[in-house]
Amino acid sequence: MEEKTTIPECAGDCSTRKFEAVCAILKKYNHNPENLIPILQEIQEQYRYLPAEVMTFVANALDVNPARVYGVATFYAHFALEPKGKYVIRICDGTACHVKGSMEIYNALKRRLGIKGDSTTTPDMLFTLETVSCLGACGLAPAMVINDDVHGQMNGERAVALIDSILQTEAKGQANGN
């Protein structure tokens, strides 16, 4: 007799709105644990990070140990366990960028964004500022990325101008009710 394969339903109460988006993502991937990475990628797109509560929910829904979900989330640098801003700014601090002044850019942006101490995200959740070991854009040094857009041959002044442009766009969007 052939064994019937069933797809588990979401663990927890999907009738509430709390995990509605997560349930839709799990359904899209047929609740298949082999799709854990793309599931987590889509969840992160929704939340801009992976909340612990959501990772536990996913583990239960996929019938896997929560340590497996957490292990994947912490192994890949792309995943974030803390909330990030709408605009994630990554400043390259690899050798080529460092010798051409990447820390000047970082410090200028930190001042412009009002980020103090060990914090990396602005209180309004608009910007997250990070350094990375290498962006793979050494020919454009010093380089930075805002979300997926690479900006090369930067300096502090140009970087601040980019942020000011984003702030103007955001202000226009708020004025238009977006």
RASULRA-V931177 format. One record per run of one state. SS is the DSSP state (H for helix, E for strand, L for the rest). FROM is the first residue (numbers start at 1). LEN is the number of residues. If there is no record, write none. Layout:
# RASULRA-V931177
ss=[SS & SS]
from=[FROM & FROM]
len=[LEN & LEN]
This chain:
# RASULRA-V931177
ss=[L & H & L & H & L & H & L & H & L & E & L & H & L & H & L & E & L & E & L & H & L & E & L & E & L & H & L]
from=[1 & 20 & 29 & 33 & 48 & 52 & 63 & 66 & 76 & 87 & 93 & 95 & 100 & 102 & 114 & 121 & 122 & 127 & 133 & 138 & 141 & 144 & 147 & 149 & 152 & 156 & 176]
len=[19 & 9 & 4 & 15 & 4 & 11 & 3 & 10 & 11 & 6 & 2 & 5 & 2 & 12 & 7 & 1 & 5 & 6 & 5 & 3 & 3 & 3 & 2 & 3 & 4 & 20 & 3]
